[in-house]
Amino acid sequence: MNERPRPYVGISGVVNEKKVLPSGLVVTEPQQLWLEAYAQDVGMFDKTNRQLLLGVKGMHTNQFLDKTHTRDGEVQGPEWFPIGEESFADALGDSDKHPNTLGTAQVWLHPRHAGNAVYRDRFMNRIAWRGRKWLEAVQFDALDWHLDDNLLKYAQETRQQRGFKVILQCTGEQMYSLKPQGVVRKLGEFAASMDYVLFDASLGLGKDLEADRLSPFLEAAYESNELSHVNFAIAGGLSGENVNRQLSKLVQRFPEISWDAEGNLHRLNNAGKRPVQMDEAKDLIKNSTDLIIASSAK
């Protein structure tokens, strides 16, 4: 039996945030350092064997076009989606200084261009160069791998040739169309393409996770011989407030699962921005740690 990758608790949309004080002074808040220190303080690294995944957004707009990202008509600025090379490169610190952190580029290819091999290579070259200081894993978000085998081959090349861990998102559409056995069968054909599969019907929008719907996918995935080297993660509307309620049953059944939160950690602040809300992120880390420890004791 192959050993599965170490599970994680993930926080998406991390940057090196710059703030302008009332005095006009610009200060930089390294979100990574705050989050790592808090995870250490509450015992997440020592008591749960979890990594802290910190996700940096690498969308077509903010990292291929180097423009401000817009979703559903709302402008989502650099406090969530770093724009251009410098902000992406500085989003996290050197990877070799943080052994319990998994620095991850969360990549979204434009679906109109994703079938173009030249575009894919140019995009990944850019992500790899810009994130070279901290990049250890690439998470492919909303990749239509169920429609085009070349996209799974692309993930495989990213993993094998570039040396990055690969997290492959399985969207609600893919789960609905393929069903549990279909998802596992398709991914099993390209098992060398991935280290983790993230079951996420929310797509970072904060929609609630459906534990009963996810259970059959996790069960089929963990039973697959082809995917015995892969670990699995879930996402969808998670927050510090609801992580125990949403995940307690799943963690009991699947103690090695990982999870990730995004939308509920980026609530609109008084300045009309959506950075990671540190209080929310700390609650997620603390309550996730408590949940894992309590589940392992039962």
Secondary structure, 3 states (H helix, E strand, C coil): CCCCCCCEEEEECCCEEEEECCCCCEEEEEHHHHHHHHHHHCCHHHHHCCEEEEEEEEEHHHHHCCCCEEECCEEECCCCCCCHHHHHHCCCCCHHHCCCEEEEEEEECCCCCCCCHHHHHHHHHHHHHHCCCCCCEEEECCCCCCCCHHHHHHHHHHHHHHCCEEEEEECHHHHHHHHHHHHHHHHHHCHHHCCEEEEECCCCCCCCCCHHHHHHHHHHHHHCCCCCCCEEEEECCCCCCCHHHHHHHHHHHCCCCEEEECHHHCCCCCCCCCCCCHHHHHHHHHHHHHHHHHHHHC
